[in-house]
């Protein structure tokens, strides 16, 4: 799987460890920054990863900041993105199965690296179930259309 990843300065150390974990599992990773622990702003990385997923450059994306919240909010502004903030593997799995999330976000100040790896693994293993859940995803897409097209 091709996975894009982005973070701000707070998530920089976790990002490197997650990239290594993903590559060990055979995934191709597109690193969209940050490239150092020097202070930076998370919205640019949320946007970059979201655009890589929507454009098809990456199949899914992963975002990391202090809590996972701010960077996911930026990503969710891109139509078609369903970014979820997860602090546990169960939520990560269900977000894929029920909500067909295409970006996973978590906080490096909230979850340790070993838990982060478990969250990533469960999220990547999750498969969208469709069925009744597709109707709800369609309703979310309709809201986006209403808001972007008047």
N, C-alpha and C positions, 0 to 999 in steps of 0.2 A: 504494500500500500504506500502511496505517496502522501506524506503528512507534512504540512507547513507548521512551523512553530515560531512564536514570538513572545517577547517578554519586555518588561521595563527593567530598570536597574535592580529592583528588589528581587526579581525572579531570575536574574542572570545565572546564579550558581545552580539553581534547580534545572534551568534550561539545559545546561551542558550535560548534566547527569541523565535527564530524560532523553536527550538526543542519543546518548550512548546506549541507553536501554532500548530505545526503538531500533537503532541500527543492529544491535545484537539479536533482535527478534526478526531481522530481515527487512525492515521497512526502509524506504528511502525518505530522507528528511530534507526539507527546504528550510534553512535557518534565515528568518527575516528580521533578526535582531531582537533586542539590542546586542551590540557586539562587545560591551564592556559593562562594568558595574558603575560607570559614571552616571550621575543623575540624568534622567531622561523622562519624557512624558509618555504614558501608556497608550493614549488614543491612537497614535500613529501605528503602533504595532497591532492593535486590535483591528484597525482598518486594513492594514497590509495582509494579515492572515485571512481576514474575511474575503477580501478581493481575490486572493489566491484560490480559495475554495469555490467561490461563485464562478470564477473564470474557468475552472476545471484544471488549473495548474496543479492543484492538490486535491485529493479525495476528501480529506478531513484536515482540521486544524486544531492546534493546542496553544493555549494562551496562559501566561503566568505573570501575575503581579503580586502585590502584598496579600490581598484577600481573594483575588480572582474576579472581584465584582466590577471595578472600574474598567478594566480591559475588556470584559465581556459586554459591558454596556456599549462601548464603542463598536465592537464587532456586530452587535445586534442592530445597529443603525443601518447596516447594509441589507437591503431587501434580499430575502431568501436565506439569510443566516439564522440559525437556531443554536445560539451559544448557551451552554449551561455551565453554571458554577457548581462544582462538586467537591465535597470534602469527605466522601465515602464511596466505596466501590458499588454499593447497591444502587444508589441514586444515579451513578454513572451508567450502569447497565440499563436501568429502566428508562433513562433519558434517551437511550438509543432505541430500545424496544418500543416505547410508546410515543416518543416525541420526535424521533428521527433526527436527533441533534447532529449537527455537522461540525461543531466546534466545542471542545472541552476546555474549560477554564478552571484554574484552581489557584489558591494563594500559597506562596512559599512561606508566609508567616503563619499559615493556618495548618498546613499538613507537612509532615516530614517527608523526606525523599522516598523512603521505602513505601509509605502509604501512597504517595503520589504515583509511584510505579504501579501499585495495585489498582489504583483508580484508572490510570491510563489503560492498563491491560483489560480490565472489565469493560471499559468504554469501547475499546477497539474490537472486542469479541462480540459485543452486542449487535444484534441484527434487528432492523425495523420489522415489526410484526404486521404492519398494514392493517387491513380490516377496519374495525371501528376507529382505530387510531388515525387512519388516513383522512377520514372525514374531519377530524379535529385539526390536522395539519392543513387541510384545505381551507378551513375557517380562518386559521392564522394568516395564510397567504391572502385571503380575501381582505382581511383587515389591512395588510400592507398595501394592497392595490387601492383600497379606498383612500388611504392616507397619502399615497404618492401620486394618484391620478385624480384626486378630487372627488 
